[in-house]
Amino acid sequence: MEVFAKYLAGIDNPDHRDRTEEILAWVANKFPNLEPQIKWNTPMFSDHGTFIIGFSTAKHHLSVSPEEVGIAHFADDIAQAGYSATKGLFRIPWNEPVNYELLEKMIEFNIQDKADCSTFWRK
């Protein structure tokens, strides 16, 4: 995924870089209709010009943002997965497994929920 190459190259920790690349590749392979892109120096995926999910790296975790609606809708699932969350994102610690089932449900939810959305962010 050439679109993410520069972002990934900027991740100093090789384990964090590999894991981030693995997650981004998983999303791209699982949802080939989504457009991978970098906006605000953040890797994300969109559908018909509307934001679906974004990722960012931090020292102790990978942040995942499905927008506030997605966080609220999946609050119980996020807690059951053992992830901490804010209003707009949840955190996957580098030393914890990735719950791909949760990611898949969030992405599918946003694709369906934003099918008629004509703006990048929800209004």
PyRosetta script that sets phi, psi and omega in degrees:
from pyrosetta import init, pose_from_sequence

init()
pose = pose_from_sequence("MEVFAKYLAGIDNPDHRDRTEEILAWVANKFPNLEPQIKWNTPMFSDHGTFIIGFSTAKHHLSVSPEEVGIAHFADDIAQAGYSATKGLFRIPWNEPVNYELLEKMIEFNIQDKADCSTFWRK")
pose.set_psi(1, 90.7)
pose.set_omega(1, -175.9)
pose.set_phi(2, -57.8)
pose.set_psi(2, -33.5)
pose.set_omega(2, -177.1)
pose.set_phi(3, -59.3)
pose.set_psi(3, -29.1)
pose.set_omega(3, -177.9)
pose.set_phi(4, -98.8)
pose.set_psi(4, -1.5)
pose.set_omega(4, -172.0)
pose.set_phi(5, -57.8)
pose.set_psi(5, -46.6)
pose.set_omega(5, -177.9)
pose.set_phi(6, -66.3)
pose.set_psi(6, -41.9)
pose.set_omega(6, 178.4)
pose.set_phi(7, -60.7)
pose.set_psi(7, -48.9)
pose.set_omega(7, -178.6)
pose.set_phi(8, -62.5)
pose.set_psi(8, -39.1)
pose.set_omega(8, 179.7)
pose.set_phi(9, -62.9)
pose.set_psi(9, -24.0)
pose.set_omega(9, -179.9)
pose.set_phi(10, -83.3)
pose.set_psi(10, -3.8)
pose.set_omega(10, 177.7)
pose.set_phi(11, -87.0)
pose.set_psi(11, 112.3)
pose.set_omega(11, -173.3)
pose.set_phi(12, -67.5)
pose.set_psi(12, -42.8)
pose.set_omega(12, -177.0)
pose.set_phi(13, -75.0)
pose.set_psi(13, 117.8)
pose.set_omega(13, -176.4)
pose.set_phi(14, -62.8)
pose.set_psi(14, -33.4)
pose.set_omega(14, 177.7)
pose.set_phi(15, -66.8)
pose.set_psi(15, -41.4)
pose.set_omega(15, 178.5)
pose.set_phi(16, -66.5)
pose.set_psi(16, -40.7)
pose.set_omega(16, 178.5)
pose.set_phi(17, -62.0)
pose.set_psi(17, -46.8)
pose.set_omega(17, -179.0)
pose.set_phi(18, -62.8)
pose.set_psi(18, -42.6)
pose.set_omega(18, -178.4)
pose.set_phi(19, -67.7)
pose.set_psi(19, -41.4)
pose.set_omega(19, 177.7)
pose.set_phi(20, -62.2)
pose.set_psi(20, -44.5)
pose.set_omega(20, 178.7)
pose.set_phi(21, -61.8)
pose.set_psi(21, -40.6)
pose.set_omega(21, 179.0)
pose.set_phi(22, -61.2)
pose.set_psi(22, -43.9)
pose.set_omega(22, -179.1)
pose.set_phi(23, -68.0)
pose.set_psi(23, -44.5)
pose.set_omega(23, 179.0)
pose.set_phi(24, -62.5)
pose.set_psi(24, -40.7)
pose.set_omega(24, 178.3)
pose.set_phi(25, -66.0)
pose.set_psi(25, -38.5)
pose.set_omega(25, 178.3)
pose.set_phi(26, -60.6)
pose.set_psi(26, -46.6)
pose.set_omega(26, 179.5)
pose.set_phi(27, -61.0)
pose.set_psi(27, -46.7)
pose.set_omega(27, -178.2)
pose.set_phi(28, -61.5)
pose.set_psi(28, -39.0)
pose.set_omega(28, -179.8)
pose.set_phi(29, -75.4)
pose.set_psi(29, -38.6)
pose.set_omega(29, -177.6)
pose.set_phi(30, -74.2)
pose.set_psi(30, -32.2)
pose.set_omega(30, -176.8)
pose.set_phi(31, -128.8)
pose.set_psi(31, 71.7)
pose.set_omega(31, -174.4)
pose.set_phi(32, -65.5)
pose.set_psi(32, -16.5)
pose.set_omega(32, 179.5)
pose.set_phi(33, -80.3)
pose.set_psi(33, -13.6)
pose.set_omega(33, 178.6)
pose.set_phi(34, -77.9)
pose.set_psi(34, 147.8)
pose.set_omega(34, 179.3)
pose.set_phi(35, -95.2)
pose.set_psi(35, 115.1)
pose.set_omega(35, 175.2)
pose.set_phi(36, -75.0)
pose.set_psi(36, 137.3)
pose.set_omega(36, -179.7)
pose.set_phi(37, -158.2)
pose.set_psi(37, 163.6)
pose.set_omega(37, 174.0)
pose.set_phi(38, -112.7)
pose.set_psi(38, 124.9)
pose.set_omega(38, 173.1)
pose.set_phi(39, -136.5)
pose.set_psi(39, 136.8)
pose.set_omega(39, -178.5)
pose.set_phi(40, 54.9)
pose.set_psi(40, 37.9)
pose.set_omega(40, -178.4)
pose.set_phi(41, 55.9)
pose.set_psi(41, 33.2)
pose.set_omega(41, -178.2)
pose.set_phi(42, -129.8)
pose.set_psi(42, 127.7)
pose.set_omega(42, 175.0)
pose.set_phi(43, -71.6)
pose.set_psi(43, 134.7)
pose.set_omega(43, -179.6)
pose.set_phi(44, -152.8)
pose.set_psi(44, 171.3)
pose.set_omega(44, 178.3)
pose.set_phi(45, -128.2)
pose.set_psi(45, 139.9)
pose.set_omega(45, 178.9)
pose.set_phi(46, -129.2)
pose.set_psi(46, 165.9)
pose.set_omega(46, 179.2)
pose.set_phi(47, -137.1)
pose.set_psi(47, 124.8)
pose.set_omega(47, -176.4)
pose.set_phi(48, 43.5)
pose.set_psi(48, 42.0)
pose.set_omega(48, 176.0)
pose.set_phi(49, 81.5)
pose.set_psi(49, 6.6)
pose.set_omega(49, 178.8)
pose.set_phi(50, -115.2)
pose.set_psi(50, 139.5)
pose.set_omega(50, -178.5)
pose.set_phi(51, -60.9)
pose.set_psi(51, 135.1)
pose.set_omega(51, 175.8)
pose.set_phi(52, -113.1)
pose.set_psi(52, -53.0)
pose.set_omega(52, -179.8)
pose.set_phi(53, -158.2)
pose.set_psi(53, 147.7)
pose.set_omega(53, 178.7)
pose.set_phi(54, -135.5)
pose.set_psi(54, 159.9)
pose.set_omega(54, -176.8)
pose.set_phi(55, -135.2)
pose.set_psi(55, 148.7)
pose.set_omega(55, 171.9)
pose.set_phi(56, -150.3)
pose.set_psi(56, 151.2)
pose.set_omega(56, -176.6)
pose.set_phi(57, -100.3)
pose.set_psi(57, 147.9)
pose.set_omega(57, 175.3)
pose.set_phi(58, -138.3)
pose.set_psi(58, 175.1)
pose.set_omega(58, -175.1)
pose.set_phi(59, -59.1)
pose.set_psi(59, -41.9)
pose.set_omega(59, -173.2)
pose.set_phi(60, -110.7)
pose.set_psi(60, -2.7)
pose.set_omega(60, -174.9)
pose.set_phi(61, -161.4)
pose.set_psi(61, 168.4)
pose.set_omega(61, 169.3)
pose.set_phi(62, -105.0)
pose.set_psi(62, 125.5)
pose.set_omega(62, 177.5)
pose.set_phi(63, -89.3)
pose.set_psi(63, 139.1)
pose.set_omega(63, 179.0)
pose.set_phi(64, -123.2)
pose.set_psi(64, 126.4)
pose.set_omega(64, -179.0)
pose.set_phi(65, -120.6)
pose.set_psi(65, 110.8)
pose.set_omega(65, 172.7)
pose.set_phi(66, -102.0)
pose.set_psi(66, 19.4)
pose.set_omega(66, -172.1)
pose.set_phi(67, 75.4)
pose.set_psi(67, 163.9)
pose.set_omega(67, -175.6)
pose.set_phi(68, -60.1)
pose.set_psi(68, -37.9)
pose.set_omega(68, 179.9)
pose.set_phi(69, -60.3)
pose.set_psi(69, -42.3)
pose.set_omega(69, 179.0)
pose.set_phi(70, -66.1)
pose.set_psi(70, -40.3)
pose.set_omega(70, 177.7)
pose.set_phi(71, -62.9)
pose.set_psi(71, -46.5)
pose.set_omega(71, -179.2)
pose.set_phi(72, -63.7)
pose.set_psi(72, -42.9)
pose.set_omega(72, -177.2)
pose.set_phi(73, -64.6)
pose.set_psi(73, -34.8)
pose.set_omega(73, -175.8)
pose.set_phi(74, -109.6)
pose.set_psi(74, 22.2)
pose.set_omega(74, -176.4)
pose.set_phi(75, -54.7)
pose.set_psi(75, -44.6)
pose.set_omega(75, -179.7)
pose.set_phi(76, -65.8)
pose.set_psi(76, -42.1)
pose.set_omega(76, 179.6)
pose.set_phi(77, -64.0)
pose.set_psi(77, -39.3)
pose.set_omega(77, 178.8)
pose.set_phi(78, -63.0)
pose.set_psi(78, -45.9)
pose.set_omega(78, 179.5)
pose.set_phi(79, -64.2)
pose.set_psi(79, -42.4)
pose.set_omega(79, 179.8)
pose.set_phi(80, -64.0)
pose.set_psi(80, -30.3)
pose.set_omega(80, 178.0)
pose.set_phi(81, -75.6)
pose.set_psi(81, -11.1)
pose.set_omega(81, 179.6)
pose.set_phi(82, 85.9)
pose.set_psi(82, 15.7)
pose.set_omega(82, -179.2)
pose.set_phi(83, -94.6)
pose.set_psi(83, 146.8)
pose.set_omega(83, 172.8)
pose.set_phi(84, -89.7)
pose.set_psi(84, 156.4)
pose.set_omega(84, -175.6)
pose.set_phi(85, -145.7)
pose.set_psi(85, 157.3)
pose.set_omega(85, 169.2)
pose.set_phi(86, -117.1)
pose.set_psi(86, -169.8)
pose.set_omega(86, 178.5)
pose.set_phi(87, -61.1)
pose.set_psi(87, -33.8)
pose.set_omega(87, -171.7)
pose.set_phi(88, -116.0)
pose.set_psi(88, -4.9)
pose.set_omega(88, -178.2)
pose.set_phi(89, -154.8)
pose.set_psi(89, 163.9)
pose.set_omega(89, 169.1)
pose.set_phi(90, -128.5)
pose.set_psi(90, 161.3)
pose.set_omega(90, -172.3)
pose.set_phi(91, -115.8)
pose.set_psi(91, 128.9)
pose.set_omega(91, 173.0)
pose.set_phi(92, -103.3)
pose.set_psi(92, 107.1)
pose.set_omega(92, 179.1)
pose.set_phi(93, -59.8)
pose.set_psi(93, 144.4)
pose.set_omega(93, -179.3)
pose.set_phi(94, -58.9)
pose.set_psi(94, -29.6)
pose.set_omega(94, -176.6)
pose.set_phi(95, -94.3)
pose.set_psi(95, 11.8)
pose.set_omega(95, 178.5)
pose.set_phi(96, -114.9)
pose.set_psi(96, 154.3)
pose.set_omega(96, 178.0)
pose.set_phi(97, -69.2)
pose.set_psi(97, 154.1)
pose.set_omega(97, 176.3)
pose.set_phi(98, -85.9)
pose.set_psi(98, 128.2)
pose.set_omega(98, 176.6)
pose.set_phi(99, -89.0)
pose.set_psi(99, 87.7)
pose.set_omega(99, -177.3)
pose.set_phi(100, -66.6)
pose.set_psi(100, -29.7)
pose.set_omega(100, 177.4)
pose.set_phi(101, -61.6)
pose.set_psi(101, -42.2)
pose.set_omega(101, 177.9)
pose.set_phi(102, -65.1)
pose.set_psi(102, -45.2)
pose.set_omega(102, 177.5)
pose.set_phi(103, -58.0)
pose.set_psi(103, -44.3)
pose.set_omega(103, -179.4)
pose.set_phi(104, -61.6)
pose.set_psi(104, -44.9)
pose.set_omega(104, 179.2)
pose.set_phi(105, -62.5)
pose.set_psi(105, -40.9)
pose.set_omega(105, 179.5)
pose.set_phi(106, -64.6)
pose.set_psi(106, -44.5)
pose.set_omega(106, -179.2)
pose.set_phi(107, -65.1)
pose.set_psi(107, -45.8)
pose.set_omega(107, 178.5)
pose.set_phi(108, -60.7)
pose.set_psi(108, -41.4)
pose.set_omega(108, 178.2)
pose.set_phi(109, -59.7)
pose.set_psi(109, -48.7)
pose.set_omega(109, -178.5)
pose.set_phi(110, -65.5)
pose.set_psi(110, -38.4)
pose.set_omega(110, 177.8)
pose.set_phi(111, -59.7)
pose.set_psi(111, -47.0)
pose.set_omega(111, -178.9)
pose.set_phi(112, -71.2)
pose.set_psi(112, -45.8)
pose.set_omega(112, -176.2)
pose.set_phi(113, -66.1)
pose.set_psi(113, -28.3)
pose.set_omega(113, -177.5)
pose.set_phi(114, -106.7)
pose.set_psi(114, 17.0)
pose.set_omega(114, -177.6)
pose.set_phi(115, -55.9)
pose.set_psi(115, -36.5)
pose.set_omega(115, -178.9)
pose.set_phi(116, -103.1)
pose.set_psi(116, 10.6)
pose.set_omega(116, -178.7)
pose.set_phi(117, -77.1)
pose.set_psi(117, 130.3)
pose.set_omega(117, -178.7)
pose.set_phi(118, -107.2)
pose.set_psi(118, 6.0)
pose.set_omega(118, 179.1)
pose.set_phi(119, -118.2)
pose.set_psi(119, 161.8)
pose.set_omega(119, -179.5)
pose.set_phi(120, -65.2)
pose.set_psi(120, -50.0)
pose.set_omega(120, 177.5)
pose.set_phi(121, -101.3)
pose.set_psi(121, 156.1)
pose.set_omega(121, 172.2)
pose.set_phi(122, -63.5)
pose.set_psi(122, 147.3)
pose.set_omega(122, 177.4)
pose.set_phi(123, -88.6)
pose.dump_pdb("model.pdb")
